[in-house]
Every structure is written in C-alpha cells, then in structure tokens.
Amino acid sequence: MGKIKIDKAKNEEMRKTIVNYFYKERDEDLGDLASQLILEFFLDELGPFIYNQGVEDAYSYTKNITEDILALQIYRRN
C-alpha cells in the first residue's frame, strides 16, 4: 500500500483541527504551512500504524461474525 491520501476537504478539516489544538492547548498560532507540515508528518509517520490497527480490528470483527454465522447452520437429524 502506498501513501495515505486525503481529499482536499478532509485535509482542510484536519489541518484546522491541528490549528485549533495548538491554539487551545499550547496557546500557539500556527499558519497554514506549519499545520500542513504537521498533518503530513502524522499521516506519513503515524498513519500506517493507525491504518494497520483498523485492518486488524476489522479482521477480528469479521472473523468473529463469520464464526457466529456458522453456528446458525441447520443439520438434518438422522
């Protein structure tokens, strides 16, 4: 899998979230470039770990559901 891609609207929303966090929690004003660089860092460096955890969670959930579905089988009595 390649780099995590985010559409423009979601990128802007995430960038603004970073700006708001730095302002509220650290009393720092971040510009567009700084917030974009931080977002790209998180996506590049932390994104794969978060993505892989989501894949593992989905696999476990699907595996459990599949096992539950198999329990619904009807067997003919001899």
C-alpha positions, 0 to 999 in steps of 0.5 A: 500500500502506498501513501495515505491520501486525503481529499482536499476537504478532509485535509482542510478539516484536519489541518484546522483541527491541528490549528485549533489544538495548538491554539487551545492547548499550547496557546500557539498560532500556527499558519497554514504551512506549519499545520500542513507540515504537521498533518503530513508528518502524522499521516506519513509517520503515524498513519500506517500504524493507525491504518494497520490497527483498523485492518486488524480490528476489522479482521477480528470483527469479521472473523468473529461474525463469520464464526457466529454465522456458522453456528446458525447452520441447520443439520438434518437429524438422522 
